[in-house]
Amino acid sequence: MTCDDATIASHLAASLPSMRWFADKGAGIAGVSLYDRASLPRETAAEIAIADVQLAGGDPSSDARRYVLMIDAAGDDAIATPAVARWLLDLVLSGRSLPGRGGQFVGHATGHSPQAASVVPTAPITVSAIGGDASNTSLVVRCGSTGWIIKLFRRCRAGVQPEVEIGEFFSAASPWQDTPRLCGWLEYLPADDHFAATSTAIATVHEFAPGYTTGWDRLVGLLTAGDGLAGHSGDEVLAIVASLGRATARMHRAFSARPDIPAFAPESATPVGRQAAALRMREHAQGVFALIESRLPQMEPTMAGRLAAVLDARSRLVSHFERLPSIALDCDNIRVHGDYHLGQVLVAEHESQLLVAEQGNVLVIDFEGEPGRTLAERREKTAAAKDVAGMCRSFDYLLRHVAKSSTRPYAAADLARLEACYLDAYREGAAGQPWWPADRDAADALLALFKLDKAIYEMAYEVNNRPDWIDVPLAAIEEAMATVARSHA
């Protein structure tokens, strides 16, 4: 490639706001600089670049966002081309490295990696993008009868990446089989790096699971084509939802099964720990409300009015999290998925009578955690209710999406039915486990707080990425506002 840094940086400054995975669309770009770049083999006609993006109004010395890109000669995204995907697979699965101008791109293969030298370089491959509505880029790469999922972490964050840590755990230290195995990952070591803690995982390679589709796509199809939750399609929807509930409990059992591994050992939920968790929820909510306030002038009048009402009630909403330390909990904190929703589960493509919660019918993917959280936050042990709340919130998104895309109206009763089906199945699998409250009222209270925390997180995500979807978490927050108001009446 012949373009100089300034030309590439200028092109990126103009094109990044249109990229679905770019996380700072609403903030504006003050400038882009290339931290590092390395040419890939000639046949790819591409290179890998690490770009620092300075946001408008940010502190140039500390507020840059670092992104990883695979770009062609014009500076356009090239990750989905077969030649680039082949190169990335080869580098990771062979454990080789590529020097940059200062740093280094290093491949790491796990014990589940195929022999890259005998598979990837010679056989033809096909590449297709999946999960386009996401903060990263994921590809299905097929090579004969073998397939992989490549996931490129667009935002570079130094430290231990949960996707890699959890992938290694389930590959080497757990008998749980309901997740595609991690084959390897790509790491970037900055030029000034002397300690592993400052390295960055920028891509992962997992096994591809043929014969599955996401829970989201499967349920959207059933609800759109059928009679909602009535009739045969409704029975199939509920069978899948129950299967998800039991699969979630199996996942949490696996997360808590190795007390001998410090990063995964369950921990008692102490009063001090609950107070710290409540403080984090309050601080997170306050940050999101500040974001909403800054974007209010850009909103259309009706939405701005609803958001202004939320801001007026922010003190009471934030204080709602103060209930957490007082809930009579008797459960452990564990490692969790962290960003659990219908797009993060795969369901087998067969009839409903076969979807009865046996192992292998549901696979869980993408253990990266919420992209808007720090790596340290994503790795914290917390209540299993975080994942359960995430899936319940996903059912709300599901029903509202179906209402938006069809003539079927949104019904709160349908949401209640999906949640009840999921929770009944989950409780069955979690019964007697030290990470789920034995007291039903305590479990419900805990779940309500995590659902509110998730809705507030969703609000920030939608404000930054999908303004047309703000009304989904907003409706949940408004419902919480009404609950808080009744409790203060």
C-alpha positions in Angstrom: 0.0 0.0 0.0 1.2 3.5 -0.9 -1.0 5.9 1.0 0.7 7.9 3.7 -0.6 8.1 7.3 -2.2 11.5 6.8 -4.2 10.4 3.8 -5.4 7.2 5.5 -6.2 9.2 8.7 -8.2 11.8 6.8 -10.2 9.0 5.0 -11.0 7.3 8.3 -12.1 10.6 9.9 -14.7 10.9 7.2 -15.8 7.3 7.0 -15.8 6.1 10.7 -19.1 7.8 11.7 -20.9 5.7 9.1 -19.5 2.4 10.4 -22.0 0.4 12.5 -19.3 -0.7 14.9 -18.0 2.8 15.6 -19.0 3.5 19.2 -18.8 7.3 19.3 -21.0 8.5 16.4 -22.8 11.1 18.4 -19.6 12.8 19.8 -18.0 14.0 16.6 -14.4 13.3 15.5 -11.7 15.9 16.1 -9.0 13.9 14.4 -7.5 10.5 13.6 -3.9 9.4 13.8 -2.3 6.0 13.0 -0.6 4.5 16.0 0.7 1.5 14.1 0.2 -0.3 10.8 1.6 -3.4 9.1 1.3 -4.6 5.5 -0.3 -8.0 5.0 1.0 -10.4 2.3 0.9 -9.0 -1.2 -2.1 -11.2 -2.3 -4.3 -9.5 0.2 -3.7 -5.9 -1.1 -4.4 -4.8 2.5 -2.9 -3.9 5.8 -3.8 -3.9 9.4 -3.9 -0.6 11.2 -4.3 0.6 14.8 -5.9 4.1 14.7 -6.3 6.6 17.6 -9.5 8.6 17.2 -9.7 11.9 19.1 -13.3 12.9 19.9 -14.5 16.5 19.6 -14.3 18.2 23.0 -12.1 15.5 24.5 -8.7 15.9 26.1 -6.1 15.2 23.4 -3.7 13.7 26.1 -6.1 11.1 27.5 -9.4 10.7 25.6 -8.4 9.0 22.3 -10.3 5.9 21.4 -8.2 3.2 19.8 -9.6 1.1 17.0 -8.3 -1.8 14.9 -8.9 -1.9 11.1 -8.1 -4.0 8.1 -8.0 -1.6 5.2 -7.3 -1.8 1.5 -5.3 0.7 -0.6 -8.1 3.3 -0.5 -8.5 3.0 3.3 -11.8 1.1 3.1 -12.6 -1.9 5.3 -11.2 -5.1 3.9 -11.8 -7.6 6.7 -14.5 -9.6 4.8 -12.3 -10.3 1.8 -11.3 -14.0 1.5 -7.6 -13.2 1.2 -7.6 -11.1 4.4 -9.7 -13.7 6.3 -7.4 -16.4 5.2 -4.4 -14.4 6.4 -5.9 -13.8 9.8 -6.9 -17.5 10.2 -3.4 -18.6 9.2 -1.7 -16.2 11.6 -3.8 -17.2 14.6 -4.0 -20.9 14.0 -0.3 -21.3 13.3 0.7 -19.1 16.2 2.9 -16.9 14.1 3.4 -13.1 14.4 3.5 -10.0 12.2 5.7 -7.0 13.1 4.3 -3.6 12.7 6.2 -0.4 12.5 6.8 -0.6 16.3 4.4 -3.1 17.8 3.6 -6.7 17.0 0.6 -8.7 16.0 0.8 -12.2 17.6 -1.3 -15.2 16.9 -2.2 -17.7 19.7 -3.6 -21.1 19.0 -5.4 -23.3 21.6 -5.5 -27.0 21.9 -8.7 -27.0 19.8 -7.0 -25.4 16.7 -6.8 -27.4 13.5 -3.6 -27.7 11.6 -3.7 -24.4 9.8 -0.8 -25.2 7.5 -2.7 -28.1 6.0 -6.1 -26.5 5.8 -6.2 -22.7 5.4 -3.5 -21.7 2.9 -4.4 -24.0 0.0 -8.2 -24.8 0.1 -10.7 -22.3 -1.3 -12.6 -20.3 1.4 -15.8 -18.4 1.5 -16.5 -15.5 3.8 -19.9 -14.1 5.0 -20.6 -11.4 7.5 -22.9 -12.1 10.4 -24.4 -10.0 13.2 -24.2 -6.7 11.2 -26.0 -4.8 14.0 -23.1 -5.1 16.4 -20.2 -3.2 17.9 -17.6 -5.7 16.4 -17.2 -7.5 13.1 -18.0 -11.2 12.9 -17.5 -13.4 9.9 -18.2 -17.0 9.0 -15.3 -18.5 7.2 -15.8 -21.9 5.5 -13.0 -24.0 4.1 -14.3 -27.3 2.7 -16.2 -29.1 5.5 -14.5 -26.9 8.2 -15.7 -23.6 9.4 -14.7 -20.9 11.8 -16.1 -17.7 13.3 -13.7 -14.7 13.2 -14.6 -11.9 15.5 -12.6 -8.6 15.2 -12.8 -6.4 18.3 -13.0 -3.0 16.7 -12.3 -1.1 19.9 -8.9 -1.8 21.3 -8.8 -2.1 25.1 -5.6 -3.1 26.9 -5.9 -5.9 29.5 -7.5 -9.3 29.8 -10.3 -9.8 27.3 -13.2 -11.8 28.8 -13.9 -13.5 25.4 -10.4 -15.0 25.4 -10.3 -15.7 29.2 -13.7 -17.4 29.2 -13.0 -19.2 25.9 -9.8 -20.7 27.3 -11.7 -21.7 30.5 -14.4 -23.5 28.7 -12.0 -25.1 26.3 -9.5 -26.4 28.9 -11.0 -26.3 32.4 -14.7 -27.1 32.0 -16.7 -30.1 30.7 -19.5 -27.8 29.5 -20.0 -28.3 25.8 -22.8 -25.8 25.0 -20.5 -23.2 23.4 -18.3 -23.3 20.2 -14.7 -23.9 21.2 -12.1 -21.1 21.1 -9.4 -22.0 18.5 -7.2 -19.0 19.0 -6.9 -15.3 19.2 -4.9 -12.4 17.8 -3.0 -10.1 20.2 -1.5 -6.7 19.6 1.6 -5.8 21.6 2.3 -2.1 21.5 5.7 -0.8 20.8 6.2 0.5 24.3 4.8 -2.7 25.9 6.9 -4.5 28.6 4.1 -6.3 30.4 1.4 -8.6 29.2 -1.2 -6.6 31.0 -0.9 -3.8 28.5 -1.5 -6.0 25.4 -4.7 -6.0 23.6 -6.7 -8.9 22.2 -8.0 -7.7 18.8 -9.6 -10.9 17.3 -10.8 -14.4 18.2 -11.3 -17.5 16.1 -14.0 -20.0 17.3 -15.4 -23.2 15.8 -18.4 -22.7 13.5 -21.6 -24.6 14.5 -23.6 -25.5 11.4 -27.3 -26.2 11.7 -27.9 -23.4 14.2 -29.4 -19.9 14.0 -29.5 -17.1 16.6 -32.4 -17.2 19.1 -33.3 -13.7 17.9 -33.7 -14.7 14.2 -35.5 -17.9 15.1 -38.1 -16.2 17.4 -38.5 -13.2 15.1 -39.4 -15.6 12.3 -41.8 -17.5 14.3 -43.6 -14.5 15.8 -43.8 -12.7 12.5 -45.1 -15.6 10.5 -47.4 -17.2 13.0 -50.2 -16.0 15.3 -48.0 -14.6 18.0 -48.0 -16.7 21.1 -51.1 -18.5 20.0 -51.2 -21.8 18.0 -48.4 -23.9 16.8 -45.9 -21.1 16.4 -46.6 -19.9 19.9 -45.9 -23.4 21.3 -42.6 -23.5 19.5 -41.7 -20.0 20.8 -42.4 -21.1 24.3 -40.5 -24.4 23.9 -37.5 -22.4 22.7 -37.7 -19.9 25.5 -38.0 -22.7 28.1 -35.0 -24.3 26.5 -33.1 -21.1 26.9 -33.9 -20.9 30.5 -32.5 -24.3 31.3 -29.5 -23.6 29.1 -28.8 -20.4 31.1 -28.8 -22.4 34.3 -26.4 -24.9 32.9 -24.1 -22.1 31.8 -24.1 -20.7 35.4 -23.4 -24.1 36.8 -20.4 -24.3 34.5 -19.2 -20.9 35.5 -19.3 -21.8 39.2 -17.9 -25.3 39.0 -14.1 -24.5 39.4 -13.5 -22.9 42.8 -9.9 -23.9 42.4 -9.4 -21.3 39.6 -9.3 -17.9 41.2 -10.7 -16.0 38.3 -13.7 -18.3 38.3 -14.1 -19.1 42.0 -17.5 -18.1 43.3 -17.5 -15.5 46.1 -19.9 -14.7 48.8 -22.1 -11.7 48.2 -21.2 -9.7 51.3 -23.0 -6.5 52.5 -19.9 -4.5 51.6 -19.9 -6.0 48.1 -23.6 -5.2 47.6 -23.0 -1.6 48.7 -20.2 -1.3 46.1 -22.4 -2.9 43.4 -25.2 -0.4 44.2 -22.7 2.5 44.0 -21.5 1.3 40.6 -25.1 1.1 39.4 -25.8 4.6 40.7 -22.7 6.1 39.1 -23.4 4.3 35.8 -27.0 5.7 35.8 -25.8 9.2 36.5 -23.4 9.0 33.6 -26.1 7.8 31.2 -28.5 10.5 32.4 -25.7 13.1 31.7 -25.3 11.7 28.2 -29.1 12.0 27.6 -29.1 15.5 28.8 -26.2 16.5 26.4 -28.1 14.9 23.5 -31.6 16.3 24.3 -31.4 19.3 21.9 -30.8 16.8 19.0 -34.0 14.8 19.8 -37.4 15.3 18.1 -39.9 17.1 20.3 -42.0 14.1 21.5 -39.0 12.0 22.4 -37.2 15.0 24.0 -40.3 15.5 26.2 -40.2 11.9 27.4 -36.5 12.0 28.0 -36.9 15.2 29.9 -39.4 13.6 32.2 -36.9 10.8 32.9 -34.2 13.4 33.7 -36.7 15.1 36.1 -37.0 11.8 37.9 -33.4 10.8 37.8 -32.7 11.3 41.5 -35.5 8.8 42.5 -34.4 6.4 39.8 -30.8 6.4 40.9 -31.8 6.1 44.5 -33.7 2.9 43.6 -30.4 1.1 43.4 -29.9 1.8 47.1 -32.2 -1.1 47.8 -29.6 -3.6 46.7 -27.7 -3.8 50.0 -31.0 -4.3 51.9 -32.2 -7.3 49.8 -31.9 -10.5 51.9 -29.5 -12.3 49.6 -28.0 -15.7 50.4 -26.3 -16.3 47.1 -22.7 -16.2 45.7 -21.4 -13.9 43.0 -20.0 -15.7 40.0 -18.5 -15.0 36.6 -21.3 -14.4 34.1 -21.8 -13.9 30.4 -22.2 -10.2 30.9 -24.1 -9.3 27.7 -26.7 -12.0 27.5 -29.5 -11.7 25.0 -31.2 -13.5 22.1 -28.4 -12.6 19.7 -25.9 -14.4 21.9 -27.5 -17.8 21.8 -27.8 -20.3 19.0 -30.7 -22.7 18.7 -30.8 -25.9 16.7 -32.8 -25.7 13.5 -35.3 -28.4 14.0 -38.9 -28.9 15.2 -40.1 -27.7 18.6 -40.6 -31.2 20.0 -36.9 -31.7 19.9 -36.1 -28.4 21.7 -36.5 -29.8 25.2 -33.4 -28.4 26.9 -31.1 -31.3 26.3 -27.5 -30.4 25.8 -26.5 -29.4 22.3 -29.8 -27.8 21.4 -28.7 -24.3 22.6 -25.2 -22.9 22.3 -24.0 -19.7 24.0 -21.6 -17.4 22.2 -19.9 -14.1 22.6 -18.5 -13.8 26.1 -17.0 -10.4 25.5 -19.4 -8.6 27.9 -21.1 -5.3 27.4 -18.9 -3.2 25.1 -19.8 0.0 27.0 -18.1 -1.4 30.2 -14.4 -1.5 31.0 -12.7 -4.8 30.8 -12.3 -4.8 34.6 -16.1 -4.4 35.0 -16.8 -7.2 32.6 -14.6 -9.6 34.5 -16.1 -8.9 37.9 -18.0 -11.6 39.6 -21.6 -10.6 40.2 -25.1 -11.9 40.6 -26.3 -14.5 38.1 -29.4 -12.2 37.9 -27.4 -9.9 35.6 -27.6 -12.5 32.8 -31.2 -13.4 33.6 -32.2 -9.8 33.5 -30.4 -9.4 30.1 -32.4 -12.2 28.5 -35.6 -10.8 29.9 -34.8 -7.4 28.5 -34.1 -9.1 25.1 -37.7 -10.5 25.1 -38.9 -6.9 25.3 -36.8 -5.9 22.3 -38.0 -9.0 20.5 -41.7 -8.1 20.9 -41.2 -4.5 20.1 -39.2 -5.4 17.0 -42.0 -7.6 15.8 -44.5 -4.9 16.4 -42.4 -2.4 14.4 -41.9 -4.7 11.5 -45.4 -6.2 11.2 -49.1 -5.5 12.0 -48.9 -7.4 15.2 -49.3 -4.9 18.2 -47.0 -5.0 21.2 -48.6 -6.6 24.2 -47.2 -6.4 27.8 -49.0 -9.6 28.5 -46.9 -11.4 25.9 -43.7 -10.1 27.5 -45.0 -11.3 30.9 -45.6 -14.7 29.4 -42.2 -15.0 27.8 -40.5 -13.9 31.0 -42.5 -16.3 33.1 -41.7 -19.2 30.8 -38.0 -18.4 30.8 -37.8 -17.8 34.5 -39.7 -21.0 35.5 -37.3 -23.1 33.4 -34.3 -21.2 34.8 -35.4 -21.6 38.4 -35.8 -25.3 37.8 -32.2 -25.6 36.7 -30.9 -23.2 39.4 -32.8 -24.7 42.3 -30.5 -25.4 45.3 -27.5 -23.7 43.7 -25.5 -21.2 45.9 -25.6 -18.5 43.2 -29.3 -18.2 43.0 -31.4 -16.8 45.9 -33.5 -19.4 47.7 -36.0 -16.7 48.6 -38.4 -16.0 45.7 -39.1 -12.4 46.8 -35.4 -11.6 47.1 -34.7 -13.1 43.7 -37.5 -11.0 42.2 -36.2 -7.8 43.8 -32.7 -8.5 42.7 -33.9 -9.2 39.1 -35.8 -6.0 39.0 -32.8 -3.9 39.9 -30.6 -5.6 37.3 -33.4 -5.1 34.6 -33.4 -1.4 35.4 -29.6 -1.3 35.3 -29.7 -3.1 31.9 -32.4 -0.7 30.5 -30.3 2.3 31.5 -27.2 0.7 29.8 -29.4 0.1 26.7 -30.4 3.7 26.7 -26.8 4.9 26.4 -26.2 2.3 23.6 -29.3 3.4 21.6 -28.5 7.1 22.0 -25.0 6.6 20.7 -25.9 4.0 18.0 -29.6 3.5 17.1 -31.8 6.5 17.9 -34.8 4.8 16.4 -34.7 2.2 19.2 -34.5 4.6 22.1 -38.2 4.0 22.9 -37.5 0.4 23.8 -35.3 1.0 26.9 -37.2 4.3 27.5 -40.4 2.4 28.0 -38.8 0.1 30.6 -37.3 3.1 32.4 -40.7 4.8 32.4 -42.3 1.7 33.9 -39.6 1.8 36.6 -40.3 5.4 37.2 -44.0 4.6 37.8 -43.0 1.8 40.2 -40.7 4.1 42.1 -43.4 6.8 42.3 -45.8 4.3 43.8 -43.3 3.2 46.4 -42.9 6.8 47.5 -46.6 7.5 47.5 
